[in-house]
Amino acid sequence: MTDASLDELSRYFAGRPNRAGVVARAWLDRRSRDDDRHRDHLITAAAASIGTDGSVRNSLLATAVTLIELDRLEAPAPVRDPLIRWLLGRQFRPGAFSEGCTAARHQHRVCEHFLSGFFSPASPAQRAAPITLPNGKEFRVESQVRFVSSCVALDALARSGRTHEPGVERHLDSFAALLDEWSAWGEFLPPDLACSALTALASADDRWGPIIDPLVGIFGQHQQSDGTWRDTDFFHALDALGRVRSDAVVPLLERAAPTLLRRQRDDGSFGSVAADERALIGLRVLLRVNGRSAGRPAGTGG
């Protein structure tokens, strides 16, 4: 059944000139003769969105997403470098999720005594919410938006090979303090935040395996009989797990595959919400279930 679903996804992405189409065809080894032209056009368009300060609209999320897009398109370093510099400049600024300490935050290890390196999407006086990720997951709670936006920036920098930066290392290391909270699955931190953290960790190198492995184990412990996760956006979880290189995620993806396939439409997509991105997520999952890789190794894009 997965072979038929992959064929449907291949037809869905055939001829699509956007980034999702170019990436999907590369994963499927079905590149078109126009893909180099599409790629160059997409890189040029993304580069045109970068302001003189190196950001996209002075937005942490938009800048990070653009850097991820350029990485997936294998854009040259001179195009990506201004974005990297701007993102690194958003660390250790007022308004980061880790800022401040209360009795409750300290008890749950989500304060500045345990977390470091987080990026600030806005000053404490400015509202950062709501945001919608490219995969369609929406966040409206202010604290969650600040956490997730920082994770997307971290993902972008890890993809760009900047895990040697001290602040980036500290951000990645901080997730170790949250494993016990995520084991409780939603008692204090929403599981969707664990998905965002895992996405960033999956883009880093093997040094963070001791955090990734137990976090994947937590997802395994809380996976329901239908392959979904309680209080978690299904595609947000699959997006994170599908990026992890370890084979430990494959049984989880296999359990999720039947529910994923039931959601596939006749055109190969999985619905109208973030249709191209969720089709790309579904493609990655089905390729992994079929024993095939998708994209380049973590830490180098894909």
FENRA-V796419 format. One record per pair of residues at least 4 apart in sequence whose C-alpha atoms are under 7 Angstrom apart, sorted by sequence separation. I is the first residue (numbers start at 1). J is the second residue. If there is no record, write none. Layout:
i-><I I>
j-><J J>
//
This chain:
i-><1 2 3 4 5 6 7 8 9 10 17 18 19 20 21 22 23 24 25 26 31 34 35 36 37 38 39 40 41 42 43 44 45 50 51 55 59 60 61 62 63 64 65 66 67 68 69 70 71 75 76 77 80 81 82 83 84 85 86 95 101 102 103 104 105 106 110 111 112 122 132 133 141 142 143 144 145 146 147 148 149 150 151 152 153 154 155 156 157 158 165 166 167 168 169 170 175 178 179 180 181 182 186 191 192 193 194 195 196 197 198 199 200 208 209 210 211 212 213 214 215 216 217 218 219 223 224 233 234 235 236 237 238 239 249 250 251 252 253 256 257 258 259 260 264 265 271 274 275 276 277 278 279 280 281 282 283 284 285 286 287 288 296 297 16 17 25 26 50 51 70 101 105 106 109 110 132 133 139 140 157 158 163 164 186 223 224 229 232 244 264 265 270 287 288 296 297 25 50 56 105 122 132 139 163 185 223 228 264 265 269 287 296 14 49 56 121 131 132 181 182 201 222 263 287 295 13 55 131 181 241 270 130 131 182 270 70 101 130 269 284 13 100 101 129 201 98 99 100 129 182 22 67 98 99 129 98 128 131 154 198 130 67 129 98 128 98 46 63 98 17 97 96 19 96 96 92 95 121 91 92 94 95 120 43 91 92 93 95 54 55 91 95 121 227 228 54 90 91 94 95 172 227 90 94 120 226 55 119 43 47 54 118 220 227 253 216 226 39 176 183 254 179 253 250 250 191 192 163 191 192 195 199 202 195 198 202 239 242 235 238 242 155 159 196 199 148 151 155 158 159 195 97 151 154 158 148 152 155 97 151 96 97 117 117 117 118 116 117 116 116 115 114 60 59 114 87 109 109 84 108 61 64 68 60 64 67 71 61 61 64 60 205 204 205 203 204 137 202 203 137 135 136 136 161 135 159 160 161 134 159 160 158 159 135 159 134 135 72 71 72 12 12 20 24 12 20 8 9 8 9 20 5 27 27 9 6 2>
j-><5 6 7 8 9 10 11 12 13 14 21 22 23 24 25 26 27 28 29 30 35 38 39 40 41 42 43 44 45 46 47 48 49 54 55 59 63 64 65 66 67 68 69 70 71 72 73 74 75 79 80 81 84 85 86 87 88 89 90 99 105 106 107 108 109 110 114 115 116 126 136 137 145 146 147 148 149 150 151 152 153 154 155 156 157 158 159 160 161 162 169 170 171 172 173 174 179 182 183 184 185 186 190 195 196 197 198 199 200 201 202 203 204 212 213 214 215 216 217 218 219 220 221 222 223 227 228 237 238 239 240 241 242 243 253 254 255 256 257 260 261 262 263 264 268 269 275 278 279 280 281 282 283 284 285 286 287 288 289 290 291 292 300 301 21 22 30 31 55 56 75 106 110 111 114 115 137 138 144 145 162 163 168 169 191 228 229 234 237 249 269 270 275 292 293 301 302 31 56 62 111 128 138 145 169 191 229 234 270 271 275 293 302 21 56 63 128 138 139 188 189 208 229 270 294 302 21 63 139 189 249 278 139 140 191 279 80 111 140 279 294 24 111 112 140 212 110 111 112 141 194 35 80 111 112 142 112 142 145 168 212 145 83 145 115 145 116 66 83 118 38 118 118 42 119 120 117 120 146 117 118 120 121 146 70 118 119 120 122 82 83 119 123 149 255 256 83 119 120 123 124 201 256 120 124 150 256 86 150 75 79 86 150 252 259 285 249 259 73 211 218 289 215 289 288 289 231 232 204 232 233 236 240 243 237 240 244 281 284 278 281 285 199 203 240 243 193 196 200 203 204 240 143 197 200 204 196 200 203 146 200 146 147 167 168 170 171 170 171 171 174 174 174 121 121 177 153 177 178 157 181 149 152 156 149 153 156 160 152 153 156 153 298 298 299 298 299 233 298 299 236 236 273 274 299 274 298 299 300 274 299 300 299 300 277 301 277 278 301 301 302 267 268 276 280 269 277 267 268 268 269 280 268 294 295 283 283 286>
//
